[in-house]
Amino acid sequence: MKPKHPLSWLLLIALFSCDTKSSPDAERVPDISIQISGREIASGEGYDFGSVEVDTEQEVIVSLRNTGSENLELTGNPPAAIGGADASHFAIPSQPASSISPGSSRDFAVVFAPLGLGAKTAALSVVSNDPDEGVFTVTLRGIGSGPDLTSVDDFAYQLQNISLTALAGSAFDLAVIDYSREGDDETRFTAGEVSAVKHGSGGEKRVLAYMSIGEAEDYRFYWDSRWDKNHDGNPDPGAPSWLGPGNPEWEGNYKVKYWRPEWQAVIFGSAASYLDKIMAAGFDGVYLDIIDAYEYWGPGGESGLNRQSAEREMVDFVKAIAHYARVTKGKPGFAVFPQNGEGLSAHADYVQTVTGIGKEDTWYNDNVRQSSSYTAEVIGNLDVFKAAGKLVLVVDYVTQKSKIDDFYAQAEARGYVPYATVRDLDRLTINAGHEPD
C-alpha cells in the first residue's frame, strides 16, 4: 500500500538502508588473485610450459595480488607448494612473503626443469585466509623433450690447441672438442669452462666431448707406461689382456678388444671412468671414435681374429654407453654421436639409440676425390640415419678452396652438416663463404 505522507517515504528509505547495508567489519576481507606471466589464472585452471629440453629449465613469474580490503595471509607451510606425481620436475626457488596488504602483490618464480622425457603434471597450491578461495590451485603441465638439434646447421671439430675463448666467441651451433686441454686428466676442462663455451658471446651451442672407445691412447689418464715401455707398439708382458697392437698410422694409439668388460669399465660405470669425467664437466654428449674397430677384429679383418660377433658387440657397447648416461646417470638428453662405422646403419636398434653420426672423408681423402662408388656407399648408409631424424655431421680434410666449396655443396644438398678443416684438428677453421651463422 502506497504511504500517504511524505514522512512515510523517509521512514521506509531509512528502514531499507538499515536492513541492506553490510557492517564495516563484514566488508573487510582479503581476496586472492593470481597471474602467471601476466595472464590471469582462475583457481582450478592450468598453465602449460610447453616443450622444455631435459636438463634445461624454463621459468615463469607468478604474481599473487590481494584485491581485497584486509591483509592476505598465506597460511601454508611453505606459502606456495608444488605437489603431485611429477612434482620433482618443478620447483619454487624462493618463496613469496606470507603477508600481502590490500592492493599489493608479491612475485615468485616457478621453474619447470624436466628430469626425463615425456609429459609432466603437477599442482601449484597456495593456502590463504581468503574466505572464498582458501586453497588456490593451478595445474602445471610441461613436456620433457630430447635435445633439439634441428636448428644445427654448422659445427666445429678441434682436438688440439683449443682456445675456449675463440670457440665461445664463434657462431657455430655445435662443437666437438677434447675433454682436456692437453688430453690428460690434469688439464681437463672444468664445468665452468665448458659452460662458458656453451653460453658464450657467439651464441648458444652444444658441446660434445671426443672419446675414443675402439683404441686406447697412451696420454690418457688410464694409461700405464709399463704397458709398452719402449713404445714399439707391442704391448709388454703384464699389459692388460684387452690391449692390442699399436696403430701404425697414429703413434701412441693401440687397438683394444672393446668387448672386454675390463676395457668397458675404463670407459663407463664409475666416478673414475672416462664418461663420468666427461659428464661431470657438463658436456652435452660424446663423440665416439674408432667405432669401425669391429672391422679390424671381425671376419676378414686385419687382426686375423675373425671374431664373428665383433659388429654386434660394437652396437651393444654404444648402446650400453648411451643407457648408462641417460638412465643410470639420469641424463636422458645426453647426446651420443659415433664417428664412422656407418655400416652399422643395418642395426635398427643402433640407429634408434644414437643422436646422430659423424663421418670423415666422404667426398675427399685430403684433397683427393674419393671414388664415386665409395661415396655412394657411404651416402647410402648415412641416409638411413638421416631418414630416422638423426643429425649427420660430415668432415672432410680439404684445404683447397674449390674443393671446399664442392664439399659443402654436396653435403648441404643431402641435408648433412659439413665442416672442412685440417686432419690434425689443431685449429678452429672458418672457411670463407661458409662462415657459421
Helices and strands as residue ranges (DSSP letters): H 6-20, H 24-27, E 32-36, E 39-41, E 46-53, E 58-66, E 72-73, E 80-83, G 87-89, E 90-91, E 99-100, E 105-112, E 118-127, E 135-145, E 155-158, H 164-169, E 174-177, H 191-198, E 199-200, E 203-204, E 206-212, E 215-217, G 225-228, E 243-246, E 253-256, H 261-267, H 274-280, E 285-289, H 293-297, H 310-323, I 324-328, E 335-338, G 342-346, H 348-353, E 356-360, E 364-365, E 368-369, H 372-387, E 391-396, H 401-413, E 417-420
